[in-house]
Amino acid sequence: MIPRRAGHALRWTGAALVAASLILAVVGPLAVPGDPLAQSLTKALSGPEPAAPLGYDHLGRSIFHRLAAALRLSPAIAIAAVLTAGLAGLVLGTWAAARGGWTDRILTMLADALLALPGLLLVLMVLAIVPGTAPGFWAGLSLVLWVEFFRLTRAATRAVLASPAVQATRLLGFGPVYVFRTHIWPEIAPMMLTAAAFGTATAIMAIAALGFVHVGMRAPTPELGLMMVELLPYWREAPLALLSPVMATFALLLGLTLLAGSRDT
């Protein structure tokens, strides 16, 4: 376990990295207006200037504005997928633990079957139906991520429901809503928040990885993995152009990981 003081330092570091990424994504285009899709071939791979603080890519597009757009797109898809998966996992996990019997067995077998398949394969299967779109990524990532939320919720809820406090609450006549709000949710909330941070990082990494192998978002959509693979052939001529999406992705993933992993003892 991480000591309390070190945990606070890591949490603040992670929060600062995530905040910096969000500031670049939201405030950056307001401070330096520009179009992430506008091209000027005469400026291809040229260096930074006031209108493009990070220079231009191989098609003369502002890397700063494309990076800001990518940092809005990937986290938005990831957060939407985590919210959907978290809600589904919470509802189904609580239901399975409370009902038991065949309900618990069927839902557990379904979760285990999905867990046995590689996550990226499931996302690719959905993208084969809805290729290169944000809804396709959202649906595929939700299908992958809900299993972890389900397993956490089911395990924690079963332990809470067997506790003497819940038994006493039921004997006093309180209903399931009160039991969930008073006993179950306070117990599983920290785990769910930690899983949500890890899930967001996993989703962003999956979107970037699929973009890097040309099966993610379609050009000219600004996306972190797609930006890397487009700029990779020009790393000698314009190393800053390639480093920009790489460092932005690293900072965002590191920040989310530190937020998720820095728990107090």
N, C-alpha and C positions, 0 to 999 in steps of 0.2 A: 504494500500500500504506500501511497505517496504521502509524506508528512504534510501537515496542514499548511505551513508557510510556503513550502515548495508548490503545493497544490494551488494556492492562491496566485503565486507568480505565474505558473503555467496557464492558469485560467485567464489571467489578465493578458498574457502574451497572445493566447489564442483569440481572445476577444478583439485585441488590437489588430491582428492580422485580418480577421473577418471584417472588422469595421473599415479598415483601409481598402479592402477589396470592394465593399459596398459604396464607399465614398467615391472611388474611381468610377464605379459603374453608374452611379446616380448623379453625383455632383460634377464629375469630370466633363460630360458633354454640355452642362450648363455654363461652366466656366470657360470652356473652349468649344464653341459651337462648331459642328461639322457633320458631314454625312458619311457613315461607315461604308456605303456602297459607291460613293463618287470616285471616279477614276481619272487619273492624269498621267498618262504613260510617260510624259516627259520627266516626271518626278520619280519614276520607278527606282526603288531601293535607295533613294536619297536620304540624307540624314535628317535629324530633328530640326524643326523650325517652329515659330510661334503657332502656326495654324495646325501643326502636327507634331506635338512634343516628343513622340517616339519615332518619328520618321515615317517612311512610306514602304509598302510592300512591293512585290514584283509587278503589280498592276497599277501602282501609283495610288493606292488607297491608304488613307491615314490609319496607321496601326493603333494609335491612341483611341480613335473612335470605334474601330472594330473591336478592340480589346474591351472597351467599356460596354459595347453591345453584347459581346460574348459573356461578360461577367454578369449581365442581367439575364441572359437567356438560360444558361446552364443551371444557376442556382434556382431560378424560377421553376424550371421543370423538376429539379430535384426536390424542392420544398413541396411542390404539389403532389409528387409521388409519395413522399414521406408522410404527408398529412393523410392521404388516401389509405396508404398501407397501415399507418398507425391506427386510424379509426377502425379499419376492417379487422386488424389483429386484436385490438382492444375488445371489440364487440364479440368476435368469434371466440377469443380466448376465454373471456368471462363466461360466455354461454356454455362452452365445452366444460369448464371447470364446475359450473353450477349444476348443469344437467347430468353430466356423467353418462354412463351407459353407452348406447350406440351413437349418440350424438358426439360424445367425446372421441370414440374410436374412429368414426368416419372423418371428422375434422382433423384428427391427428394423422391418420393415414394420408389424407390429402396433402397436409403440410409436409410430411415426410417424403411423399412422392415428388413434390416440387423441389424440396431441398436436395434430393438426389441428382437433380439436373443442374448443370452449370448455369449460373445466373445470366451470363452474357448470351448463352444459347436461347434462354427464354425470351430475352429482349430481342434477339435477332428473329425469332419466330414471329413475334408481334410486328416487328419492323418489316417483315416480308409481306404482311397484310397491309400495313399502313407505312410505306417506306419513307424515311427521311423527314418525318414530321414531328413536331413537339407532342401532339396527342399520342403518337405511336410510342415515343419514349416514355411518356407519362404512364400509359397503360402497361408497357412491358416492365418498367421499374417497379410499379405498384405490385404487379404480379410476383416479382421476386422478393420485395422487401416485406410484405405482410407476414411472411412465415416467421421471421425473427420476432416481430411484435406479438404474434399469436403464441409462440412458444414461451416467451417471457411472461405474458399475461396469464396464460394457463397455469404455469408452474407456480407463480406467486399467488394467484387467486385460490388455488387448491389449498395451499398452506394457510392462507388467511381464513378461509371458510371453515377449516378444521380447528381454529383457535377457540379457546373458551370465551373470549370476548364476543365473537360473532354468535356463538351458541346462546350466550346470555341475551344478546340483542334480539335474537329471534324469539326467545321465550317471552320477552317483554312485548312482543307483538309488532316490532318494526319490520317494514317491508324490504324488498330487495334493493330499491333505490336508496334507502337510508343506509343499508349495509354497504353498498358500493361506495357511496359518498363519504361515509365515516370511516370505514375499515379498509376497503380494498384499494381505492384510489390513492390515499396517502402512502400506502405501502409500495405501489407499483409506479407512482409518478416519477421518482428519481431514475428508475431503470428505463422508463419510457423516454425520458428526455435524453439520457445518454445514448440510447439506441437511435433516437431521432438524429442526433448529431453525427453519429457514425454512419447512419443510413444516408444522410445528405451528402457526406463526403464520398461514400461508395457510389451514389448515383452520379455525382459530378465526374468522378473518375471513369465510370462506365461510359458516360456520354462522350468524354474526351477520348477514351480508348477506341470507341467505335468510329469516331470522327477521324482518328489517326489512320485507320485502315480503310477509309473511304466507304463505310457502311452506315455512317451516322447522318448528321444533318447535311443537306445538299448545298453546294456552292450556289450563289455567293453569300449564303447565310453566315454571319460572324459567329463562329463557335471555336472553343479553345483547341480541341484536337484537330479540327480542320485547318485552323490557322497554322498549327505546328507543321502539319504535313505539307501544306502549301509553301511554307517558308524554308523547309529543311534543305532543298537543293541550293539555296542561296546563302547558306550560313557563312561561307567565306567572304562573300561580298558585303553582307549586312548582318553581322552577328547579333546586333542589338534587336533587329527585327524578329529573329527567332527566339532570342532570350525573353522577349517581352511576354508572349503567351506562356512560355515554360515557367517563368518565375511567378507570374500571376496565378497559374494553376497550382504550383507548389505552395505558395503562400496561403491560398484559400483552403487547400486540403490540410495543410499543417495546422492552420487556425482551428478548423472544425475538429481535427483529431485531438488537439490540446484541450479544447472545450469539453470534449466527450470523455477524455481519459483522466483529467485532473480532478479526481474526486477526493474529498477530505477523508481523513481517517476518523 
